[in-house]
Amino acid sequence: MKQRGYLYEIDYVVNVLYIDSYVDLNSLFKKNVNSLIKNESDVDKKVLERIQQTIIKLNSHISSLSGIKEFEKKVTPEYKKFRNENVSISIKSEIAVKGLYSNIVPYIKQDSDSNLYPTAGEGRKKLLAYSIFDIISDEYAETKINLFLVEEPENHLHKSMQIALSQILFTDEKYKYLFVTTHSPFVLYEMESVNLVRIYNETKINSASTFYKVPKEYKKNRKMLNRGLSEAIFADRVLLVEGPSELMLFEKVLSCINPFYEADGTYILAVGGIGFEKYFVILDKLNIDNVIKTDNDLRYVKSTKTYSLLGFSRCNKIIDERLLPTKRIKENSIAAKKKLYAHNITQLNEIRDDYKVFLSKCDLENDLDEVLHSELVKYLNTEDAVAYLQDAKHYNMVKLVEKLTDTDCRKIYNHYNFACLKAVML
């Protein structure tokens, strides 16, 4: 690339704006004050003339102060001791118009209040700094490509402001060319059509990257998808589960096994109605280990009065192989599900070992009842704990989780039905 003086050819095409994590508002403002504040109108010229006259008077008043006159009387004879000349020492104030902006400071003024408040908070300073960078970038918008390099923008900003900043960074056309480094999932809530690069610590040599685009069906509500994904991509191992009941139960169990499991890199993500594929595809590309726990669902087919093996089909789709049968059955019952599972247990165990996909024998509640039937009857004060848990699932699972002991949690953790928990902790 050819060099012209201190510049390369690319410097005439690209304008780089680097916003560091601890951007200094005052330094940024003073450095760019002349380009930020321009006085070009005829009214400004007249005001500047009046300011100049006022400064002349101010300098004259300063020079006439008794302390200055007294100093002049003392210093002149001292100077003449070294060099006897017909001169005298005079002290003059030299405040000039060129220093007009040297002492101006940005303040915050509330619309309903005439008082001025210093921008003392670090978060407030940071937001104002971003505003100034926006104005600076406008100066080059028509002649150069503005390239923003933003380092850890979350510093000094609480959650709501990080989310607001995310919306600006990923939706404002001004930030079309943008590099961001962050440790915060909230900064990624509004990400769309971005290249995600995960940088590992010094124990791993290679980073990993993938292009991420919000699927069309989630364009209008990207937060629903991004909220879970943005937190998961900061983990080392992710357990993907279907809903909030699994999330609550598994968080309780893992907290018993290791109270610091999240700090050690394990994260549990409930996919809700979104589906597993939207998540594990991205996690795989970022080299993040992920484990999937899903139910052995059946779906009624009205035209044939049979039941399709929805859970089996889901597993086949996830692993991208047809290892499990998909022939419909005529019965939808707990016994039928368990029989179906038992007949295919060899393949199901292979899928567990090779793909980290764990299919329930039936569903969360029935699998849990198999492990802790007597305890559930006692804690929930009902003989049919499964029906109780499946009715108002979220609320009743909260009640159960509060009563589970450490012994109960270890029993769940070590049981075949919940081997996904061990898999994600290894």
Secondary structure, 3 states (H helix, E strand, C coil): CCEECCEEHHHHCEEEEEECCCCCHHHHHHHHHHHHCCCCCHHHHHHHHHHHHHHHHHHHHHHCCHHHHHHHHHHHHHHHHHCCCCCCCCCCCCCCHHHCCCCCCCEEECCCCCCEEECCCHHHHHHHHHHHHHHHHHHHCCCCEEEEEEECCCCCCCHHHHHHHHHHHHHCHHHCCEEEECCCCHHHCCCCCEEEEECCCCCCCCCEEEEECCCHHHHHHHHHHHHHHHHHCCCCEEEEECCHHHHHHHHHHHHHHCCCCCCCCEEEEECCCCCCHHHHHHHHHCCCEEEEEECCCCEEECCCCEEECHHHHHHHHHHCCCCCCCCCECCCCHHHHHHHHHHCHHHHHHHHHHHCEEECCCCHHHHHHHHHHHHHHHHHCCCCHHHHHHCCHHHHHHHHHHHCCHHHHHHHHCCHHHHHHHHHHC
